[in-house]
């Protein structure tokens, strides 16, 4: 299993208040979540009305698939033209066989 996580720093030039920022950010988050079925949320810069930090996570069983999906997410957010992507950092981590056949009590579940 592979988990891809990332943080994207956005700059919203058209935002002149926190209310406008929340509206722009809400559209970005909802559209991205609907398009890619990804967990995504604002994770920082909450009180800045021109800047936002959003974090996301993607899970899958193929590292190349996760890498491609992250690239598509970044391109999608840039393509919305609602905010400028200033910086983006991501990492993909492999998690191997956390659950093996002997990790649970058979009497309890079976």
N, C-alpha and C positions, 0 to 999 in steps of 0.2 A: 504494500500500500504506500502511496506517495501523497504528501500533503504540501500544497503550494500556498504560501502566505505572502502577502505584500502590503506595502504602505505607499500610497500615492499622495503627493502634495499638489494641491490645486490652487490656482490663483483665479479669482473671479473679478475681472476688471469692471464689469457692469454693475456689480453689487455696491449699493450705497448704504445698506443697513443690515443688521442681523436677520431681519425678517426676509429681505430679498435673498440673502445668502442661504437661508433655510429652504426657501422655495427652489432655488437653483439646485442645491444639494439634494433635495428630496427627489427632483426629477432625475438627476444622475443616478442616484442609488436605486430607485425603483426600476428605471429602464435597464440598468445593468443587471439587477437581480432577475428581472423577468427574461432577459435575453439569454443569460448564461446559467441560471439556477445556481448562483453563487452566494455565499454569505458575505455581506458587505455592510459597513457602517462607518459613521464618522467616529474617529478615534482621537482627535486632537484639534488644537487651534479653535476650540469652540466659541471663544469670545472675540475672535478676529473676523471682521465682516468681509474681508477680501481674500482670506486664506482658509484652506480646509485640509485636513489630513483624513484620508479614508483608508480603512484596512479591509482586506478581503482574504478569504480562505477557499481553497478548492481541493477536493479529495478525489483520488482516482487510483487505478491500478497500473498506470503506465506513465513514466516520467516524461516522455516526449509529448504525450497527450496533455499533461498538466502544463508543461512549458508552452505549448501552443495555445492553450486556453488562456493563460496569463497574457500572452502577446495579443490575443484577440480582445481581451478585456481592456487593455491599455489603448489599443487602436480604437475600440468602440467609444471609450470615454473621450478621447481626443476628437473623434468624429462627430460627437454631439455638438461641439462648438459652444458649449455652455460655460466651460471653464478651461483654462490653460493648464496642461500638465507640466508642472515645474520640475518635479523630481519623482522618481519611482524606484523603489527597492523591493526586491522579492527574493525568496529562497524556496527551494524545493527540498523536502526532507523525506527520506525513505524510512518507513517503519516496518520492521519485519516480524512476522508471526507472533504478535502479542498474544493472540489467543491460540493456544494449542489444544489438542483434543483432551488432554488430561488436566486442564485448568479448572474444571468444574466437577462438582460431585454428581455422579450419575444418579444416585438415589434421590437427590433433591429435585432433579429435573426430569427424570425418566422413569 
